[in-house]
Amino acid sequence: METPKEPGSGRTKLKKAIILYNSRTGTTRKLGENIHAFLTENNIVSEIRDIKEQQGQALNNADYVFLGCWTSGLLFIRQKPEKNWVRFAAGLPPLESRRTVLFTTYKIRTGSMFRNMAKCLNLVGVTDEVTWLESRNGALPASYRDQLAKVINGNSCVTEQSH
């Protein structure tokens, strides 16, 4: 497959990503920053923003959309996205699952977090095609770097791992 060129310039068109997160303690922001660094290392032009700063147009220009939220709920049950993230997600345009990555941070477990995030984004029924990343400390381990490489190379697959 040939790399797309910018119209009229002959230059390789760089892929673009937007990373949007909601962080309470800074851990989800840290995971978003680590994703941003990985994308930059792999020649993906990326922006990272707190959902409070997001302007709708940025999604239109993105080849990849990364959406992150901390896990709200009881320690062992009823995990869900935090209410500000839910409101934010409700205002997003439809997303293509093949270019969407959901990420979350948590203390004990994620439980139904990803299912609930997908539901907020109207991705129900296509969650097999969405990549999921979870982290307790905001780190981006090698296994996640491998999964992100698959996403940006067009071989997206679902992952749900604990670290």
C-alpha positions, 0 to 999 in steps of 0.5 A: 500500500502506497503512503498518501501524499499531500495534494499538489506537493508530492510530500508524504502526508503525515497521520494526525492524532488527537488525545483527549483525556479527563484526569482527576489526580494526573494519572490519566493525563500521564498515560495520555502524555505517554501515548503522545510521546509514543505517537511522536516517536512514530511520526504521528502528529498528535495533540493532547488536551484535557476535555475541558480545552477541546474544540470540536474541529480537532476531531475532524482532522484526526486519523486517530482518536484517543479518549481517556478517562479515570475509572469512577465507581465503587472499588469493585463494582459499578465502574463507569466514566466520570460524569464530565467525560460522559457529557463530553462524549455525548457531544462528540461526532460519530467515531470510526471504531477502527481509529479509536483507542479508549484508555483509562486509569484505575485503582483496583479494577476497570470492571465494566469501564470500557463497555460503559465508555463504548456505550457513551460513544455509541460504539456498542456492537463494535467494541471488538474493533476498539483498542483498550488500554488500562493503567494503574500508574499512567505507564505505557509498557512495551505490550501497549506500545506493541498494540499502538504500533498495530493501531497506527499500522492498520492492524488494530485489535482489542486489548485489555490488560492490567498493569 
